[in-house]
Amino acid sequence: MTGQNDKWEFYQDSRDEWRWRRTASNGQIVGASTQGYVNKSDCIANARRNGYNG
């Protein structure tokens, strides 16, 4: 189960595309972007559609 203490990370992959991942408090990755984004804002918008509130 995911919770409010999950950590969201935005990073650039080896192709310089933006991706996100969501990590639970136990260190397990509980969500991640399925594609890379040229613009960080597009990546954040996708994360918001998947529960990101930041």
C-alpha positions in Angstrom: 0.0 0.0 0.0 1.3 3.4 -0.9 1.2 6.3 1.6 1.8 9.9 2.3 5.4 9.2 3.3 6.3 8.0 -0.1 9.3 9.7 -1.8 9.0 11.0 -5.3 12.1 11.4 -7.4 12.5 13.1 -10.7 15.7 12.4 -12.7 17.2 12.3 -16.1 18.0 8.9 -17.6 20.9 7.9 -19.8 19.1 9.5 -22.8 18.7 12.8 -21.0 14.9 12.2 -20.7 13.0 13.0 -17.6 11.5 10.2 -15.5 9.9 9.8 -12.1 9.8 7.0 -9.5 7.8 6.7 -6.3 9.5 4.9 -3.4 7.6 3.6 -0.2 9.1 4.2 3.2 10.4 0.6 3.2 12.5 1.4 0.2 10.4 -0.5 -2.3 9.7 1.2 -5.7 5.9 1.3 -5.9 5.6 3.4 -9.1 7.6 4.7 -12.0 7.1 6.4 -15.3 6.8 4.1 -18.3 8.4 6.5 -20.7 10.9 9.4 -20.7 9.9 13.0 -21.3 11.9 15.8 -23.0 10.5 18.4 -20.7 10.5 18.1 -16.9 7.1 19.8 -16.7 5.6 17.0 -18.8 7.2 14.4 -16.5 5.7 16.2 -13.4 2.3 16.3 -15.1 2.4 12.6 -15.7 3.4 12.0 -12.0 0.4 14.1 -10.9 -1.9 11.9 -12.9 -0.4 9.0 -10.9 -0.8 10.5 -7.4 2.0 13.1 -7.0 0.8 16.1 -5.0 3.9 18.2 -5.0 
